Amino acid sequence: MKIVVTTPTGHVGSHVTRVLIQAGVRPTLLVRDAGRLDPGARERADVVEGDQLRADDVLRATEGADALYWVNPPTGAPDPIAAHRELGAVAARAVTENSVPRVVFQSSVGAELRTGAGEIDGLAATEEALDATGAAVLHLRCGLFFTNLLLDPAGLEEGVLRVTWPVDLPLPWVDPRDIAEVGAARLLARDWSGREVQAVHGPQDLTYEQVAAIVGQAVGRPVRAERIPDDALREGLRAAGMTDAQVEALVGMSVGLREGFTPENPRTFATTTPTTLGAWAFANLRPAGDA
């Protein structure tokens, strides 16, 4: 099988790559800079250097592909949602022109809304573009990544998780490695067709208050969750140099999903993955040298 993996150096893509290699597949990796790949993965994969926003690069990587793992990478574009739409169009073109039979797309809880969820709206647009290709398409509707907690090291050091979500709102939290295992399993399977949605919810829904307590146990000091107003986040993001479209894309994710939102996919045995936040936090956040 020729299985193409995009973002193979990312939190999910790197583990998709490893699982495929361990399953005996030599994946094709589409990556901007091959030097960022793990040397072990590079030796056991076919590497195509290219940009997912360049259709020619994606067409070259997916020629003759049996399956594609597609992730919309961060682009730094002034309008993130427009960039997602462009990425979706490139992916759909490659799937259509190269007759790729199966696609697994890394989407998000909230994409079912189609509009009103900030940057997730761009993932929704990519879902629609891939659906229109006629290929067998599986959308992985993922919960909040554990690795999101690494985005604010200063806050962790201070012992405060500042969020615009209600701190008592239960949310699905998931380890990116578990997403990779679900994605790789579906890439390796040949007996599915049509359009499917597979939620990936992690082991349990957690409030930010619970997340803070778990993180605090891992790092060995108190951590609390603090809700901040949307406008305070906007002000901080603009001060960091973000465009208005970038700001609203980030703020809109919590605005769209925090009030009156009911996920299309309820938690089931099939959507529940094993790795707990406690285990992940102990391995990734505990200070070096602590037992």
Secondary structure, DSSP 8 states (H G I E B T S, - for coil): --EEEESTTSTTHHHHHHHHHHTT---EEEES-GGGS-HHHHHTSEEEE--TT-HHHHHHHHTT-SEEEE-------SSHHHHHHHHHHHHHHHHHHTT--EEEEEEETTGGG-SSSTTHHHHHHHHHHHHTT-SEEEEEEE-EEGGGGGS-HHHHHHTEEEESS-TT--EEEE-HHHHHHHHHHHHH--S--SEEEEEE-BSSEE-HHHHHHHHHHHHTS--EEEE--HHHHHHHHHHTT--HHHHHHHHHHHHHHHSS---SS---TTTB-S--HHHHHHHHTS-TT--
